[in-house]
């Protein structure tokens, strides 16, 4: 069965048969749930691009297929130099949407409509472009002008719900639109993503995760759903699954800045989890090193010598060498053997950490704050426009104001779940822009 689909994909890409909206939809469905078919499409496109000459019609096929594969820059180049027809214009608009060039997308949707592509599809595309560009009222107006059976389609209902959401409409109304869209198409990525977000906002983590998983089950998944699913996995301490989500975004969009940032933090969190056993070992060692030498039955001579040298714990003995002990007055080989046996009983050696030095604290008084910085301290931490990850840390630590934030040290923030060095640097940069620092910086 899979082989037949693969043959159909190759035929569709490499033959001179019809290639229009119906064929593209069929191609999308063929690759959506089947990785081998997705790979077959990639191979077929590679063969198409190796042909000595690419006619305008061939560029349309290649461009649309590269869009489906997530190769947006290559698709833009091929569709931009294709035949200028309705299909090329429509998918060039979709490419510009993926590249977040919303004005160019709007222009191409208009051109596609004039060239004969379905007016309703082009109008919904323009509404989406306007919404992403921040022109929310314009998006709603475009949707209001659409009428007919298209109003019951999953895409229209999803676009309507998303627009009502950004306009601050009733959350219940938004959910109803998404639920209707999901009933019309149980696999619609936007509807599933919208429902997942609404459940996420309400704290329904299990339902949200199930919806995110449905939204990301296809080969070409919704990037927003993958990002949010990754964050949920991180909240559950499932850092490797989170990494897989972010990597899937980067596989399609290598320049996705947030995915790259979150992947880096998730990898750091994974390393932190792996280091927990080592940390427990270090904690046990610290307890042993802190044991007082007075807890052992030493000879009076040995005890007096250690006291004169300021050696009070086993840790102190790990930082002095045997020659240094022997150089002490009245400290001989007998005392050295006695202390050596005491250290061996605890798994330690005299002088094993003799090369370590205690770092010197060179921190001085913090500089006086400017008047603007003083005023900023009373403002909510939201004024710093932190990323989602950093904001979640503020919530977990009950940090509501900037004043509360600057009273924290970098180490205290790093103790927060899913908050890594990248997020810490972000907080420091935001504070530095206002002449502020974390405590201890």
C-alpha positions in Angstrom: 0.0 0.0 0.0 2.8 2.4 0.9 4.7 1.5 -2.3 1.6 2.5 -4.4 1.5 5.9 -2.7 5.2 6.4 -3.4 4.7 5.6 -7.1 1.8 8.1 -7.2 4.0 10.8 -5.7 6.7 10.2 -8.2 4.3 10.2 -11.1 2.7 13.4 -9.9 6.0 15.2 -9.6 7.9 13.9 -12.6 5.1 13.5 -15.3 3.5 16.0 -17.5 0.0 15.2 -16.0 -2.3 17.9 -14.6 -0.9 19.7 -11.5 -3.5 22.0 -9.9 -5.1 22.7 -6.5 -6.7 19.2 -6.4 -3.5 17.4 -7.1 -1.6 19.5 -4.5 -4.2 18.6 -1.9 -3.9 15.0 -2.8 -0.1 15.3 -2.5 -0.4 17.0 0.9 -2.6 14.2 2.2 -0.3 11.5 0.8 2.8 12.9 2.7 1.1 14.1 5.8 1.0 10.9 7.8 3.6 8.7 6.0 7.3 9.4 6.4 8.3 7.1 3.5 6.0 9.0 1.2 7.5 12.3 2.4 11.0 10.9 1.6 9.7 9.8 -1.8 8.6 13.3 -2.5 12.0 14.7 -1.5 13.7 12.2 -3.9 11.3 13.0 -6.7 11.9 16.8 -6.4 15.6 16.1 -6.4 15.3 14.3 -9.7 13.1 17.1 -11.2 15.6 19.7 -10.3 18.4 17.8 -11.9 16.9 18.0 -15.3 18.9 20.1 -17.8 16.2 22.7 -18.3 13.4 23.8 -16.0 10.4 25.0 -17.8 8.1 27.5 -16.1 5.6 24.7 -15.5 8.3 22.5 -14.0 9.3 25.4 -11.7 5.7 25.5 -10.4 5.8 21.8 -9.5 9.2 22.1 -7.9 8.3 25.3 -6.0 5.0 23.9 -4.6 6.7 20.6 -3.6 9.6 22.5 -2.0 7.0 24.5 0.0 5.5 21.2 1.1 8.9 20.0 2.1 9.6 23.1 4.1 12.3 24.5 1.8 10.8 28.0 1.8 13.7 30.0 0.3 14.2 27.6 -2.6 10.4 27.5 -3.2 10.3 31.3 -3.3 13.0 31.4 -5.9 11.3 28.8 -8.1 7.8 30.1 -7.8 8.9 33.7 -8.3 10.4 32.8 -11.7 7.7 30.4 -12.8 4.7 31.0 -15.1 3.0 33.7 -13.0 -0.2 31.6 -12.9 -2.8 31.2 -10.2 -1.2 28.2 -8.5 2.3 29.7 -8.5 1.0 33.0 -7.0 -1.1 31.2 -4.3 1.8 29.1 -3.1 4.3 31.9 -3.3 1.9 33.7 -0.9 2.1 30.7 1.4 5.9 30.7 1.2 6.0 34.4 2.2 3.7 33.6 5.1 6.1 30.9 6.2 8.9 33.5 5.9 6.9 36.0 7.9 6.8 38.5 5.0 3.1 39.3 5.4 2.8 42.3 3.1 4.3 40.3 0.2 2.0 37.4 1.0 -1.0 39.7 0.8 0.2 41.0 -2.6 0.5 37.5 -3.9 -2.9 36.4 -2.6 -4.4 39.3 -4.5 -2.5 38.3 -7.6 -3.6 34.7 -7.3 -7.2 35.7 -7.0 -7.0 37.8 -10.2 -5.3 34.9 -12.0 -8.2 32.7 -11.2 -7.4 30.9 -7.9 -10.5 30.4 -5.6 -11.5 33.8 -4.2 -12.5 32.4 -0.8 -9.1 30.7 -0.3 -7.2 33.8 -1.3 -9.4 36.0 1.0 -8.8 33.7 4.0 -5.1 33.9 3.2 -5.2 37.7 3.2 -7.1 37.6 6.5 -4.4 35.4 8.1 -1.7 37.7 6.7 -3.4 40.7 8.2 -3.8 39.0 11.6 -0.1 38.0 11.7 0.9 41.5 10.7 -1.1 42.9 13.6 -4.0 44.4 11.5 -6.6 42.5 13.5 -9.6 44.7 12.5 -8.7 44.3 8.9 -8.5 40.6 9.3 -12.0 40.5 10.8 -13.4 42.7 8.0 -12.0 40.4 5.3 -13.6 37.4 7.0 -16.9 39.2 7.3 -17.0 39.7 3.6 -16.7 36.0 2.9 -20.1 34.2 2.6 -21.5 30.9 1.5 -20.6 27.2 2.2 -17.0 28.2 2.9 -18.2 29.6 6.2 -18.6 26.0 7.5 -15.2 24.8 6.5 -12.5 24.0 9.0 -10.1 26.7 7.7 -12.7 29.5 7.8 -13.8 28.5 11.3 -10.2 28.3 12.5 -9.4 31.8 11.0 -12.5 33.2 12.6 -11.6 31.8 16.0 -8.0 33.0 15.8 -9.1 36.5 14.8 -11.7 36.7 17.6 -8.9 35.6 20.0 -6.4 38.3 19.1 -9.2 40.9 19.2 -9.8 40.0 22.9 -13.2 38.4 22.3 -14.9 35.9 24.5 -12.6 32.9 25.2 -15.7 30.6 25.1 -16.6 31.9 21.7 -13.1 31.3 20.5 -13.2 27.7 21.8 -16.6 27.2 20.0 -15.1 28.2 16.7 -12.1 25.9 17.2 -14.3 23.0 18.2 -16.5 23.5 15.1 -13.3 23.6 13.0 -12.1 20.4 14.6 -15.4 18.7 13.9 -15.2 19.7 10.3 -11.7 18.4 10.0 -10.3 16.4 13.0 -6.8 16.8 11.6 -6.8 20.5 11.0 -3.5 21.7 12.6 -4.7 25.2 13.3 -7.9 24.1 15.0 -6.0 21.6 17.1 -3.3 24.1 18.0 -5.9 26.7 19.0 -7.8 24.3 21.2 -4.5 23.2 22.8 -3.5 26.8 23.5 -6.9 27.5 25.1 -6.6 24.4 27.4 -3.0 25.4 28.2 -4.2 28.8 29.3 -6.8 27.3 31.5 -4.3 25.0 33.2 -5.7 21.8 31.6 -2.2 20.4 31.0 -3.2 16.8 30.1 -5.9 17.9 27.6 -3.5 20.5 26.1 -0.8 17.9 25.7 -3.1 15.5 24.0 -4.2 18.2 21.5 -0.6 19.3 20.9 0.3 15.7 20.2 -2.5 15.4 17.7 -1.5 18.7 16.1 2.1 17.5 15.7 1.3 13.9 14.6 1.8 14.7 11.0 5.1 14.8 9.1 4.8 18.5 8.5 3.5 19.7 11.9 2.3 23.0 13.2 5.5 24.9 14.4 3.6 26.6 17.3 2.2 23.3 18.5 5.7 21.7 18.4 7.1 24.6 20.4 4.4 24.5 23.1 4.4 20.7 23.3 8.2 21.0 23.9 7.6 23.4 26.8 5.0 21.0 28.3 7.5 18.2 28.0 10.0 20.4 29.8 7.6 21.1 32.6 7.3 17.3 33.1 11.1 16.9 33.1 10.9 15.1 29.7 13.8 17.0 28.2 14.7 14.6 25.4 11.1 14.7 24.1 11.3 18.5 24.3 14.5 18.5 22.2 12.8 16.3 19.6 10.0 18.9 19.3 12.3 21.8 18.8 14.5 19.8 16.4 11.5 19.1 14.2 10.9 22.8 13.9 14.5 23.4 13.0 14.4 20.6 10.4 11.8 22.6 8.5 12.9 26.1 9.5 16.6 26.2 10.3 16.5 29.9 11.1 13.8 29.6 13.7 15.4 31.6 16.5 13.1 30.6 19.4 13.4 26.9 18.5 17.2 27.1 18.4 17.1 29.0 21.8 14.7 26.5 23.4 16.7 23.5 22.1 19.8 24.8 23.6 18.1 25.3 27.0 16.5 21.8 26.8 19.9 20.3 26.1 21.4 22.1 29.1 18.5 20.9 31.3 19.2 17.3 30.1 22.8 17.6 31.1 21.6 19.0 34.4 19.5 15.9 35.0 22.3 13.6 34.1 24.5 15.5 36.6 22.1 14.9 39.5 23.9 11.7 40.6 27.2 13.4 40.4 25.8 16.3 42.5 24.6 13.8 45.1 28.0 12.3 45.2 29.5 15.8 45.7 27.1 16.5 48.4 28.0 13.3 50.3 31.7 14.2 49.8 31.1 17.7 51.2 29.5 16.1 54.3 32.5 13.9 54.9 35.0 16.8 54.4 33.1 18.8 57.0 33.6 16.2 59.7 35.6 17.6 62.6 39.0 16.0 63.5 37.8 16.1 67.1 35.3 13.3 66.3 38.3 10.9 66.0 40.4 9.4 68.8 43.7 10.9 68.0 46.8 11.0 70.3 47.3 14.2 72.2 50.4 15.0 70.2 48.6 14.7 66.8 45.6 16.7 68.1 47.8 19.5 69.4 49.7 19.7 66.2 46.6 19.9 64.1 45.2 22.6 66.4 48.4 24.7 66.0 48.1 24.5 62.2 44.5 25.5 62.2 43.3 22.2 60.9 39.8 21.5 62.2 38.2 19.2 59.6 38.9 16.3 57.3 38.5 18.8 54.5 41.4 20.9 55.9 43.6 17.8 55.9 42.9 17.3 52.1 44.4 20.7 51.5 47.7 20.2 53.2 50.5 17.9 52.1 52.3 15.3 54.2 55.6 17.3 54.1 53.7 20.3 55.5 52.4 18.2 58.4 55.9 16.8 59.1 57.3 20.3 59.1 55.2 21.1 62.1 56.9 21.1 65.5 56.6 17.7 67.4 54.8 16.1 64.4 56.5 12.9 63.4 56.1 9.8 61.4 53.9 8.1 64.1 51.4 11.0 64.0 51.5 11.0 60.2 50.6 7.3 60.1 47.8 7.8 62.6 46.2 10.6 60.6 46.8 8.8 57.3 44.8 5.8 58.6 42.1 8.1 59.9 41.7 9.6 56.4 41.8 6.2 54.6 38.9 5.1 56.8 36.8 7.8 55.2 38.1 7.2 51.7 40.3 10.3 51.7 44.0 11.1 51.2 46.1 13.7 52.9 46.7 16.6 50.4 44.3 15.2 47.7 43.0 18.8 47.2 46.1 20.6 48.0 46.2 22.4 44.6 42.8 24.0 45.1 42.5 27.6 46.2 39.5 29.4 47.7 38.4 32.1 45.2 38.7 35.7 46.5 35.5 37.7 46.6 36.3 40.9 44.7 32.7 42.2 44.6 32.3 45.8 45.7 29.3 47.9 46.5 26.7 48.2 43.8 26.6 51.6 42.0 23.9 54.0 42.9 20.8 53.6 40.8 19.5 56.4 38.5 16.2 58.1 39.1 14.7 56.2 36.2 15.9 52.9 37.5 14.4 53.6 40.9 11.1 54.3 39.3 11.3 51.2 37.2 11.7 49.0 40.3 8.1 49.4 41.3 6.8 48.3 37.9 5.6 44.7 37.1 8.2 42.4 35.7 6.1 42.1 32.6 7.5 45.5 31.6 10.8 43.7 30.7 9.0 41.8 27.8 10.7 38.6 28.7 10.4 35.4 26.7 7.8 32.7 27.5 10.4 30.6 29.3 11.7 33.4 31.4 8.2 34.6 32.3 7.3 31.1 33.5 10.3 31.2 35.8 9.1 34.6 37.3 5.7 33.0 37.9 7.1 29.9 39.6 9.3 32.1 41.8 6.4 34.5 42.6 8.4 37.4 41.2 5.8 40.1 40.4 7.9 43.3 40.3 11.2 44.3 39.0 12.3 45.2 42.5 11.7 41.5 43.5 13.6 40.3 40.5 16.8 42.4 41.3 16.8 41.1 44.8 17.5 37.6 43.4 20.9 36.2 42.4 21.7 34.5 39.1 22.1 31.2 41.0 18.7 31.5 42.6 17.1 32.0 39.1 19.0 29.0 37.7 17.5 26.8 40.4 14.1 27.4 38.8 12.8 24.5 36.6 13.6 24.9 32.9 15.5 28.2 33.4 18.9 27.9 31.9 21.9 30.1 31.2 20.4 31.5 28.0 17.3 32.7 29.9 19.6 34.1 32.7 21.5 36.1 30.1 18.3 37.4 28.7 17.2 38.7 32.1 20.5 40.3 32.7 20.4 42.0 29.3 16.9 43.3 29.9 17.9 44.7 33.3 21.1 46.2 32.0 19.1 48.2 29.4 17.6 50.0 32.4 20.8 50.3 34.4 19.8 47.4 36.8 21.5 44.2 37.8 20.7 41.1 39.7 21.9 40.8 43.3 25.5 39.8 43.3 26.2 40.7 39.6 
